[in-house]
Amino acid sequence: MESLDRTKMHPENQAVQATKSSFEIPTVSEEMYVKTREALVKEGYTFFVNIESLSIGQLVADKATSQRFGYVNPSENMRAIVPPQMEVAINPRNLRILKSNYKSTDVQISMLGEEEAALKAKLPQEVRNFISIPMQSASVFAQLDDKYQKETGKLLFTDWFGRTDTDDQTVVFVGRDSPNGRLDIGGWDGDGGGVFVFAVPVVVLPRKLAS
């Protein structure tokens, strides 16, 4: 496997600016929630995780979770992004979109949109508009990786990286350059693509109406 260009992976002199992706999470009845979840399982989205509203900064500062990480980009903006509390699902057999590496951020966001449209077309009409596949934040990927390891004993990000939410210039990516490493959070030019930097489809489920 080619080694990553560490000058790009760890741009010490480049401030990584990341903005919180905006997406709406609908609230539905328990019946519709169950139908949505069952429909996703049929399409291979079988691993579900409850994401906590914790930033990368909080995860890195907490002694209980700090050991998960290797390099973490020093960007204060990126470290401060807090994802919404939500339930997400991934397809363990399709963790990344094939041929999404070497693509710019804009192209990868478009590919995530195409993945969302394709998935919705397969779901029952009554639930298809309850889900979305936005580009996620670094904290979401870090929480997914940790909980996937704990439940399956396997790494989610093995020798590749997932691109996360972005601004106009720079993105943040999360992953490993080898299965023996800790989780790295680096920076990357948003206009460029990398051989190991992929788009990762993470489905956001609807919230259940409180009983």
C-alpha positions in Angstrom: 0.0 0.0 0.0 1.3 3.5 -0.8 2.1 5.6 2.2 0.1 8.8 2.7 1.8 12.1 2.1 2.2 13.2 5.7 2.7 16.8 4.7 -0.9 16.8 3.5 -2.2 14.6 6.3 -0.7 16.7 9.1 -0.7 20.3 7.7 0.7 21.9 10.9 0.7 25.3 9.4 -2.7 25.1 7.8 -5.8 25.9 9.9 -8.5 23.3 9.1 -11.9 25.0 9.0 -14.9 22.7 9.2 -18.5 23.7 9.4 -21.4 21.7 10.8 -23.4 20.0 8.1 -27.0 21.2 8.1 -29.7 18.6 7.8 -33.1 18.1 9.3 -34.1 15.0 11.3 -37.8 14.3 11.1 -39.8 13.0 14.1 -42.2 10.2 13.3 -44.4 7.7 15.1 -43.0 4.6 16.6 -44.7 2.6 13.9 -43.0 4.6 11.1 -39.7 4.5 12.9 -39.8 0.7 13.1 -40.8 0.5 9.4 -37.9 2.7 8.5 -35.4 0.7 10.4 -36.7 -2.6 9.0 -36.5 -1.2 5.5 -32.9 -0.1 6.0 -32.0 -3.6 7.3 -33.4 -5.1 4.1 -31.0 -2.9 2.1 -28.0 -3.9 4.1 -27.9 -1.1 6.6 -27.7 -3.3 9.6 -25.3 -1.6 12.0 -27.0 1.1 14.1 -25.3 3.6 16.4 -26.7 6.3 18.7 -24.4 9.3 18.2 -23.8 11.5 21.2 -23.5 15.3 21.1 -19.8 15.2 21.8 -17.2 17.1 19.9 -13.7 15.8 18.9 -12.3 18.2 21.4 -14.4 16.6 24.2 -13.4 13.0 23.1 -9.7 13.9 22.9 -9.8 15.6 26.4 -11.6 12.7 28.1 -9.2 10.1 29.6 -11.7 7.4 28.9 -11.7 8.1 25.1 -8.4 9.9 24.4 -6.5 6.7 23.8 -8.5 6.0 20.7 -6.7 8.7 18.8 -3.3 9.1 17.2 -2.8 12.4 15.4 -5.6 15.0 15.8 -5.5 18.2 13.8 -5.1 21.2 16.1 -7.9 23.2 14.4 -10.1 24.7 17.2 -13.0 25.0 14.9 -13.0 21.4 13.9 -12.5 20.3 17.5 -15.5 22.4 18.6 -18.1 20.9 16.1 -20.8 19.1 18.1 -23.0 16.7 16.1 -26.7 16.4 16.9 -27.7 13.5 19.1 -29.1 11.1 16.5 -29.3 7.5 15.4 -27.3 6.5 12.3 -26.9 3.3 10.3 -24.1 2.0 8.1 -23.9 -0.9 5.7 -20.9 -3.1 6.9 -20.6 -4.5 3.4 -20.5 -1.1 1.8 -18.6 1.2 4.2 -17.4 3.5 1.4 -18.5 4.6 -2.0 -16.4 2.8 -4.6 -14.4 5.1 -6.8 -15.1 8.1 -4.6 -11.4 8.4 -3.8 -9.4 10.9 -5.9 -12.5 13.1 -6.0 -13.0 16.6 -4.7 -15.2 17.4 -1.7 -18.0 18.7 -4.0 -17.9 15.6 -6.1 -18.0 13.4 -3.0 -21.0 15.3 -1.6 -22.7 14.8 -5.0 -21.9 11.1 -4.8 -23.5 10.9 -1.3 -26.6 12.6 -2.7 -26.7 10.0 -5.5 -26.4 7.2 -2.9 -29.2 8.8 -0.9 -31.5 9.0 -3.9 -30.7 5.4 -4.9 -31.4 4.1 -1.4 -34.7 6.1 -1.1 -35.8 4.6 -4.4 -35.5 1.1 -2.9 -37.4 2.0 0.4 -41.1 1.9 0.8 -42.6 5.2 -0.3 -44.1 5.8 3.1 -40.7 6.0 4.8 -38.2 7.0 2.2 -38.3 10.7 3.0 -37.5 10.1 6.6 -33.8 9.3 6.0 -30.9 11.3 4.7 -27.2 10.7 3.9 -25.3 14.0 4.6 -21.6 14.3 4.8 -20.9 13.8 8.5 -18.5 15.4 11.0 -15.3 14.0 12.4 -16.9 13.2 15.7 -19.6 11.0 14.1 -16.9 9.0 12.3 -14.9 8.7 15.5 -17.9 7.5 17.5 -18.9 5.0 14.7 -15.3 3.6 14.6 -15.2 3.1 18.4 -18.7 1.5 18.7 -18.1 -0.7 15.7 -14.9 -2.1 17.3 -16.6 -2.7 20.6 -19.5 -4.6 19.0 -17.8 -6.5 16.3 -14.1 -6.6 17.3 -13.2 -5.2 13.9 -12.0 -1.8 12.7 -14.3 0.4 10.7 -11.6 2.4 9.2 -8.7 0.0 8.5 -6.2 1.4 6.0 -8.3 4.2 4.5 -10.0 7.5 5.5 -13.5 9.0 5.3 -13.9 12.7 4.4 -16.0 14.8 6.7 -17.9 18.1 6.6 -16.1 21.0 5.1 -15.9 24.7 4.3 -14.8 26.1 0.9 -11.2 25.3 1.2 -10.2 22.5 3.5 -11.7 19.3 4.7 -11.1 17.0 7.6 -10.6 13.2 7.2 -10.8 10.4 9.7 -9.2 7.0 9.5 -6.0 5.0 9.6 -3.1 4.4 7.2 -2.6 0.9 8.7 -4.8 -1.5 10.7 -2.3 -1.3 13.5 -2.6 2.4 14.1 -4.9 4.6 16.2 -7.5 6.8 14.6 -6.0 9.8 12.9 -7.8 13.1 12.1 -6.0 15.1 9.5 -6.6 17.9 7.0 -6.9 17.9 3.2 -7.4 20.3 0.4 -11.1 20.4 -0.4 -10.5 20.8 -4.1 -8.3 17.7 -4.3 -8.8 14.0 -3.7 -6.6 11.3 -2.3 -6.2 7.6 -3.0 -7.2 6.7 0.5 -9.9 9.4 1.1 -13.4 8.1 0.4 -17.0 9.3 0.8 -18.8 7.3 3.5 -22.6 6.9 3.4 -24.0 7.2 6.9 -27.8 7.1 7.0 -29.5 9.4 9.6 -32.7 7.8 10.9 -35.8 9.7 12.0 -36.5 10.4 15.7 -39.3 8.6 17.5 -42.1 10.6 18.7 -42.1 10.7 22.5 -44.8 8.6 24.0 
